[in-house]
Amino acid sequence: MKEKHAKVIGKFGCKGYDTFGPFKLVGGIAKGHPNEKDLEAAVNFMTELQS
């Protein structure tokens, strides 16, 4: 980002289904994510950035 002279104006994160490493042994974590609520939060985040 520094090379492109970009500026961070916000951050967004949500759970995601993960089967990496030891999580695979237990069938993964955060099953069902991202879900509708997560996607709605992402849309709201982007909308707020545009205003």
PyMOL Python script that loads the backbone (N, CA, C, O; Angstrom):
from pymol import cmd

cmd.read_pdbstr("""\
ATOM      1  N   MET A   1       0.818  -1.186   0.000  1.00  0.00           N
ATOM      2  CA  MET A   1       0.000   0.000   0.000  1.00  0.00           C
ATOM      3  C   MET A   1       0.862   1.249   0.000  1.00  0.00           C
ATOM      4  O   MET A   1       0.527   2.243  -0.645  1.00  0.00           O
ATOM      5  N   LYS A   2       1.975   1.198   0.725  1.00  0.00           N
ATOM      6  CA  LYS A   2       2.853   2.363   0.754  1.00  0.00           C
ATOM      7  C   LYS A   2       3.400   2.674  -0.628  1.00  0.00           C
ATOM      8  O   LYS A   2       3.503   3.838  -1.015  1.00  0.00           O
ATOM      9  N   GLU A   3       3.759   1.611  -1.387  1.00  0.00           N
ATOM     10  CA  GLU A   3       4.287   1.811  -2.737  1.00  0.00           C
ATOM     11  C   GLU A   3       3.267   2.473  -3.649  1.00  0.00           C
ATOM     12  O   GLU A   3       3.638   3.230  -4.546  1.00  0.00           O
ATOM     13  N   LYS A   4       1.991   2.196  -3.430  1.00  0.00           N
ATOM     14  CA  LYS A   4       0.921   2.760  -4.249  1.00  0.00           C
ATOM     15  C   LYS A   4       0.369   4.053  -3.667  1.00  0.00           C
ATOM     16  O   LYS A   4      -0.554   4.645  -4.225  1.00  0.00           O
ATOM     17  N   HIS A   5       0.936   4.492  -2.539  1.00  0.00           N
ATOM     18  CA  HIS A   5       0.494   5.708  -1.844  1.00  0.00           C
ATOM     19  C   HIS A   5      -0.995   5.634  -1.479  1.00  0.00           C
ATOM     20  O   HIS A   5      -1.720   6.625  -1.549  1.00  0.00           O
ATOM     21  N   ALA A   6      -1.425   4.428  -1.088  1.00  0.00           N
ATOM     22  CA  ALA A   6      -2.817   4.210  -0.702  1.00  0.00           C
ATOM     23  C   ALA A   6      -2.999   4.552   0.774  1.00  0.00           C
ATOM     24  O   ALA A   6      -2.053   4.506   1.560  1.00  0.00           O
ATOM     25  N   LYS A   7      -4.210   4.887   1.124  1.00  0.00           N
ATOM     26  CA  LYS A   7      -4.544   5.264   2.492  1.00  0.00           C
ATOM     27  C   LYS A   7      -5.640   4.332   3.008  1.00  0.00           C
ATOM     28  O   LYS A   7      -6.650   4.128   2.335  1.00  0.00           O
ATOM     29  N   VAL A   8      -5.443   3.772   4.190  1.00  0.00           N
ATOM     30  CA  VAL A   8      -6.456   2.915   4.814  1.00  0.00           C
ATOM     31  C   VAL A   8      -7.526   3.819   5.408  1.00  0.00           C
ATOM     32  O   VAL A   8      -7.237   4.669   6.250  1.00  0.00           O
ATOM     33  N   ILE A   9      -8.767   3.628   4.962  1.00  0.00           N
ATOM     34  CA  ILE A   9      -9.855   4.468   5.468  1.00  0.00           C
ATOM     35  C   ILE A   9     -10.846   3.666   6.300  1.00  0.00           C
ATOM     36  O   ILE A   9     -11.833   4.216   6.788  1.00  0.00           O
ATOM     37  N   GLY A  10     -10.593   2.376   6.466  1.00  0.00           N
ATOM     38  CA  GLY A  10     -11.459   1.549   7.296  1.00  0.00           C
ATOM     39  C   GLY A  10     -11.037   0.100   7.231  1.00  0.00           C
ATOM     40  O   GLY A  10     -10.263  -0.297   6.360  1.00  0.00           O
ATOM     41  N   LYS A  11     -11.548  -0.682   8.153  1.00  0.00           N
ATOM     42  CA  LYS A  11     -11.262  -2.115   8.201  1.00  0.00           C
ATOM     43  C   LYS A  11     -12.558  -2.860   8.434  1.00  0.00           C
ATOM     44  O   LYS A  11     -13.446  -2.384   9.142  1.00  0.00           O
ATOM     45  N   PHE A  12     -12.660  -4.031   7.832  1.00  0.00           N
ATOM     46  CA  PHE A  12     -13.829  -4.884   8.037  1.00  0.00           C
ATOM     47  C   PHE A  12     -13.359  -6.320   8.158  1.00  0.00           C
ATOM     48  O   PHE A  12     -12.423  -6.732   7.472  1.00  0.00           O
ATOM     49  N   GLY A  13     -13.993  -7.068   9.011  1.00  0.00           N
ATOM     50  CA  GLY A  13     -13.669  -8.476   9.157  1.00  0.00           C
ATOM     51  C   GLY A  13     -14.890  -9.262   9.579  1.00  0.00           C
ATOM     52  O   GLY A  13     -15.792  -8.734  10.229  1.00  0.00           O
ATOM     53  N   CYS A  14     -14.910 -10.532   9.202  1.00  0.00           N
ATOM     54  CA  CYS A  14     -15.975 -11.415   9.647  1.00  0.00           C
ATOM     55  C   CYS A  14     -15.418 -12.835   9.717  1.00  0.00           C
ATOM     56  O   CYS A  14     -14.358 -13.127   9.162  1.00  0.00           O
ATOM     57  N   LYS A  15     -16.136 -13.699  10.396  1.00  0.00           N
ATOM     58  CA  LYS A  15     -15.724 -15.090  10.507  1.00  0.00           C
ATOM     59  C   LYS A  15     -15.798 -15.749   9.135  1.00  0.00           C
ATOM     60  O   LYS A  15     -16.578 -15.342   8.274  1.00  0.00           O
ATOM     61  N   GLY A  16     -14.981 -16.763   8.949  1.00  0.00           N
ATOM     62  CA  GLY A  16     -15.025 -17.556   7.729  1.00  0.00           C
ATOM     63  C   GLY A  16     -14.798 -19.014   8.079  1.00  0.00           C
ATOM     64  O   GLY A  16     -14.047 -19.324   9.004  1.00  0.00           O
ATOM     65  N   TYR A  17     -15.432 -19.899   7.358  1.00  0.00           N
ATOM     66  CA  TYR A  17     -15.274 -21.331   7.599  1.00  0.00           C
ATOM     67  C   TYR A  17     -13.811 -21.700   7.419  1.00  0.00           C
ATOM     68  O   TYR A  17     -13.215 -21.369   6.394  1.00  0.00           O
ATOM     69  N   ASP A  18     -13.226 -22.372   8.385  1.00  0.00           N
ATOM     70  CA  ASP A  18     -11.800 -22.658   8.382  1.00  0.00           C
ATOM     71  C   ASP A  18     -11.547 -24.121   8.707  1.00  0.00           C
ATOM     72  O   ASP A  18     -11.993 -24.625   9.738  1.00  0.00           O
ATOM     73  N   THR A  19     -10.825 -24.801   7.816  1.00  0.00           N
ATOM     74  CA  THR A  19     -10.452 -26.192   8.062  1.00  0.00           C
ATOM     75  C   THR A  19      -8.940 -26.353   7.994  1.00  0.00           C
ATOM     76  O   THR A  19      -8.450 -27.443   7.699  1.00  0.00           O
ATOM     77  N   PHE A  20      -8.198 -25.294   8.260  1.00  0.00           N
ATOM     78  CA  PHE A  20      -6.743 -25.334   8.188  1.00  0.00           C
ATOM     79  C   PHE A  20      -6.163 -26.025   9.413  1.00  0.00           C
ATOM     80  O   PHE A  20      -6.646 -25.849  10.531  1.00  0.00           O
ATOM     81  N   GLY A  21      -5.120 -26.811   9.185  1.00  0.00           N
ATOM     82  CA  GLY A  21      -4.363 -27.442  10.270  1.00  0.00           C
ATOM     83  C   GLY A  21      -5.215 -28.227  11.239  1.00  0.00           C
ATOM     84  O   GLY A  21      -5.981 -29.100  10.831  1.00  0.00           O
ATOM     85  N   PRO A  22      -5.087 -27.922  12.538  1.00  0.00           N
ATOM     86  CA  PRO A  22      -5.805 -28.711  13.549  1.00  0.00           C
ATOM     87  C   PRO A  22      -7.320 -28.543  13.482  1.00  0.00           C
ATOM     88  O   PRO A  22      -8.057 -29.385  13.996  1.00  0.00           O
ATOM     89  N   PHE A  23      -7.791 -27.471  12.857  1.00  0.00           N
ATOM     90  CA  PHE A  23      -9.245 -27.276  12.758  1.00  0.00           C
ATOM     91  C   PHE A  23      -9.892 -28.361  11.897  1.00  0.00           C
ATOM     92  O   PHE A  23     -11.066 -28.687  12.073  1.00  0.00           O
ATOM     93  N   LYS A  24      -9.107 -28.922  10.956  1.00  0.00           N
ATOM     94  CA  LYS A  24      -9.623 -29.986  10.099  1.00  0.00           C
ATOM     95  C   LYS A  24      -9.985 -31.219  10.932  1.00  0.00           C
ATOM     96  O   LYS A  24     -10.940 -31.926  10.612  1.00  0.00           O
ATOM     97  N   LEU A  25      -9.232 -31.473  11.987  1.00  0.00           N
ATOM     98  CA  LEU A  25      -9.474 -32.648  12.827  1.00  0.00           C
ATOM     99  C   LEU A  25     -10.824 -32.590  13.527  1.00  0.00           C
ATOM    100  O   LEU A  25     -11.423 -33.629  13.807  1.00  0.00           O
ATOM    101  N   VAL A  26     -11.304 -31.397  13.810  1.00  0.00           N
ATOM    102  CA  VAL A  26     -12.584 -31.248  14.508  1.00  0.00           C
ATOM    103  C   VAL A  26     -13.702 -30.843  13.554  1.00  0.00           C
ATOM    104  O   VAL A  26     -14.791 -30.471  13.991  1.00  0.00           O
ATOM    105  N   GLY A  27     -13.434 -30.917  12.253  1.00  0.00           N
ATOM    106  CA  GLY A  27     -14.472 -30.607  11.268  1.00  0.00           C
ATOM    107  C   GLY A  27     -14.557 -29.146  10.899  1.00  0.00           C
ATOM    108  O   GLY A  27     -15.512 -28.723  10.247  1.00  0.00           O
ATOM    109  N   GLY A  28     -13.573 -28.370  11.305  1.00  0.00           N
ATOM    110  CA  GLY A  28     -13.561 -26.945  10.960  1.00  0.00           C
ATOM    111  C   GLY A  28     -14.219 -26.084  12.021  1.00  0.00           C
ATOM    112  O   GLY A  28     -14.898 -26.573  12.924  1.00  0.00           O
ATOM    113  N   ILE A  29     -13.994 -24.784  11.882  1.00  0.00           N
ATOM    114  CA  ILE A  29     -14.617 -23.827  12.804  1.00  0.00           C
ATOM    115  C   ILE A  29     -15.370 -22.784  11.992  1.00  0.00           C
ATOM    116  O   ILE A  29     -15.130 -22.620  10.796  1.00  0.00           O
ATOM    117  N   ALA A  30     -16.270 -22.092  12.646  1.00  0.00           N
ATOM    118  CA  ALA A  30     -17.081 -21.028  12.048  1.00  0.00           C
ATOM    119  C   ALA A  30     -17.902 -21.557  10.872  1.00  0.00           C
ATOM    120  O   ALA A  30     -18.008 -20.900   9.836  1.00  0.00           O
ATOM    121  N   LYS A  31     -18.474 -22.732  11.037  1.00  0.00           N
ATOM    122  CA  LYS A  31     -19.318 -23.288   9.973  1.00  0.00           C
ATOM    123  C   LYS A  31     -20.492 -22.359   9.714  1.00  0.00           C
ATOM    124  O   LYS A  31     -21.053 -21.768  10.637  1.00  0.00           O
ATOM    125  N   GLY A  32     -20.851 -22.240   8.458  1.00  0.00           N
ATOM    126  CA  GLY A  32     -21.983 -21.394   8.099  1.00  0.00           C
ATOM    127  C   GLY A  32     -21.606 -19.932   7.913  1.00  0.00           C
ATOM    128  O   GLY A  32     -22.482 -19.090   7.717  1.00  0.00           O
ATOM    129  N   HIS A  33     -20.334 -19.622   7.970  1.00  0.00           N
ATOM    130  CA  HIS A  33     -19.880 -18.239   7.791  1.00  0.00           C
ATOM    131  C   HIS A  33     -19.053 -18.133   6.527  1.00  0.00           C
ATOM    132  O   HIS A  33     -18.359 -19.092   6.190  1.00  0.00           O
ATOM    133  N   PRO A  34     -19.085 -17.049   5.828  1.00  0.00           N
ATOM    134  CA  PRO A  34     -19.938 -15.896   6.091  1.00  0.00           C
ATOM    135  C   PRO A  34     -21.405 -16.221   5.809  1.00  0.00           C
ATOM    136  O   PRO A  34     -21.726 -16.951   4.871  1.00  0.00           O
ATOM    137  N   ASN A  35     -22.279 -15.668   6.635  1.00  0.00           N
ATOM    138  CA  ASN A  35     -23.713 -15.883   6.472  1.00  0.00           C
ATOM    139  C   ASN A  35     -24.374 -14.572   6.026  1.00  0.00           C
ATOM    140  O   ASN A  35     -23.690 -13.583   5.763  1.00  0.00           O
ATOM    141  N   GLU A  36     -25.684 -14.577   5.948  1.00  0.00           N
ATOM    142  CA  GLU A  36     -26.410 -13.379   5.488  1.00  0.00           C
ATOM    143  C   GLU A  36     -26.117 -12.161   6.359  1.00  0.00           C
ATOM    144  O   GLU A  36     -25.978 -11.048   5.851  1.00  0.00           O
ATOM    145  N   LYS A  37     -26.022 -12.373   7.665  1.00  0.00           N
ATOM    146  CA  LYS A  37     -25.741 -11.267   8.589  1.00  0.00           C
ATOM    147  C   LYS A  37     -24.346 -10.681   8.305  1.00  0.00           C
ATOM    148  O   LYS A  37     -24.167  -9.463   8.307  1.00  0.00           O
ATOM    149  N   ASP A  38     -23.365 -11.558   8.062  1.00  0.00           N
ATOM    150  CA  ASP A  38     -22.008 -11.100   7.745  1.00  0.00           C
ATOM    151  C   ASP A  38     -21.989 -10.316   6.436  1.00  0.00           C
ATOM    152  O   ASP A  38     -21.349  -9.269   6.343  1.00  0.00           O
ATOM    153  N   LEU A  39     -22.697 -10.827   5.420  1.00  0.00           N
ATOM    154  CA  LEU A  39     -22.739 -10.150   4.123  1.00  0.00           C
ATOM    155  C   LEU A  39     -23.436  -8.797   4.221  1.00  0.00           C
ATOM    156  O   LEU A  39     -23.021  -7.829   3.584  1.00  0.00           O
ATOM    157  N   GLU A  40     -24.486  -8.739   5.013  1.00  0.00           N
ATOM    158  CA  GLU A  40     -25.191  -7.472   5.227  1.00  0.00           C
ATOM    159  C   GLU A  40     -24.269  -6.462   5.914  1.00  0.00           C
ATOM    160  O   GLU A  40     -24.272  -5.281   5.567  1.00  0.00           O
ATOM    161  N   ALA A  41     -23.489  -6.922   6.878  1.00  0.00           N
ATOM    162  CA  ALA A  41     -22.545  -6.043   7.573  1.00  0.00           C
ATOM    163  C   ALA A  41     -21.482  -5.526   6.601  1.00  0.00           C
ATOM    164  O   ALA A  41     -21.063  -4.373   6.699  1.00  0.00           O
ATOM    165  N   ALA A  42     -21.042  -6.372   5.663  1.00  0.00           N
ATOM    166  CA  ALA A  42     -20.057  -5.957   4.672  1.00  0.00           C
ATOM    167  C   ALA A  42     -20.634  -4.885   3.750  1.00  0.00           C
ATOM    168  O   ALA A  42     -19.963  -3.901   3.438  1.00  0.00           O
ATOM    169  N   VAL A  43     -21.873  -5.078   3.319  1.00  0.00           N
ATOM    170  CA  VAL A  43     -22.532  -4.088   2.465  1.00  0.00           C
ATOM    171  C   VAL A  43     -22.688  -2.771   3.217  1.00  0.00           C
ATOM    172  O   VAL A  43     -22.436  -1.704   2.659  1.00  0.00           O
ATOM    173  N   ASN A  44     -23.101  -2.840   4.474  1.00  0.00           N
ATOM    174  CA  ASN A  44     -23.241  -1.614   5.280  1.00  0.00           C
ATOM    175  C   ASN A  44     -21.913  -0.902   5.447  1.00  0.00           C
ATOM    176  O   ASN A  44     -21.860   0.327   5.402  1.00  0.00           O
ATOM    177  N   PHE A  45     -20.843  -1.654   5.639  1.00  0.00           N
ATOM    178  CA  PHE A  45     -19.513  -1.077   5.784  1.00  0.00           C
ATOM    179  C   PHE A  45     -19.135  -0.324   4.506  1.00  0.00           C
ATOM    180  O   PHE A  45     -18.671   0.815   4.570  1.00  0.00           O
ATOM    181  N   MET A  46     -19.328  -0.947   3.368  1.00  0.00           N
ATOM    182  CA  MET A  46     -18.996  -0.307   2.093  1.00  0.00           C
ATOM    183  C   MET A  46     -19.855   0.933   1.843  1.00  0.00           C
ATOM    184  O   MET A  46     -19.369   1.940   1.327  1.00  0.00           O
ATOM    185  N   THR A  47     -21.118   0.852   2.208  1.00  0.00           N
ATOM    186  CA  THR A  47     -22.022   1.992   2.032  1.00  0.00           C
ATOM    187  C   THR A  47     -21.545   3.177   2.880  1.00  0.00           C
ATOM    188  O   THR A  47     -21.554   4.318   2.419  1.00  0.00           O
ATOM    189  N   GLU A  48     -21.133   2.900   4.107  1.00  0.00           N
ATOM    190  CA  GLU A  48     -20.646   3.968   4.977  1.00  0.00           C
ATOM    191  C   GLU A  48     -19.355   4.593   4.436  1.00  0.00           C
ATOM    192  O   GLU A  48     -19.135   5.792   4.602  1.00  0.00           O
ATOM    193  N   LEU A  49     -18.509   3.796   3.796  1.00  0.00           N
ATOM    194  CA  LEU A  49     -17.282   4.338   3.222  1.00  0.00           C
ATOM    195  C   LEU A  49     -17.565   5.277   2.058  1.00  0.00           C
ATOM    196  O   LEU A  49     -16.824   6.232   1.825  1.00  0.00           O
ATOM    197  N   GLN A  50     -18.637   5.002   1.334  1.00  0.00           N
ATOM    198  CA  GLN A  50     -18.964   5.791   0.166  1.00  0.00           C
ATOM    199  C   GLN A  50     -19.623   7.120   0.523  1.00  0.00           C
ATOM    200  O   GLN A  50     -19.674   8.021  -0.313  1.00  0.00           O
ATOM    201  N   SER A  51     -20.130   7.259   1.749  1.00  0.00           N
ATOM    202  CA  SER A  51     -20.792   8.521   2.103  1.00  0.00           C
ATOM    203  C   SER A  51     -19.860   9.551   2.643  1.00  0.00           C
ATOM    204  O   SER A  51     -20.289  10.656   2.978  1.00  0.00           O
TER     205      SER A  51
END
""", "prot")
cmd.dss("prot")
cmd.show_as("cartoon", "prot")
cmd.util.cbc("prot")
cmd.orient("prot")
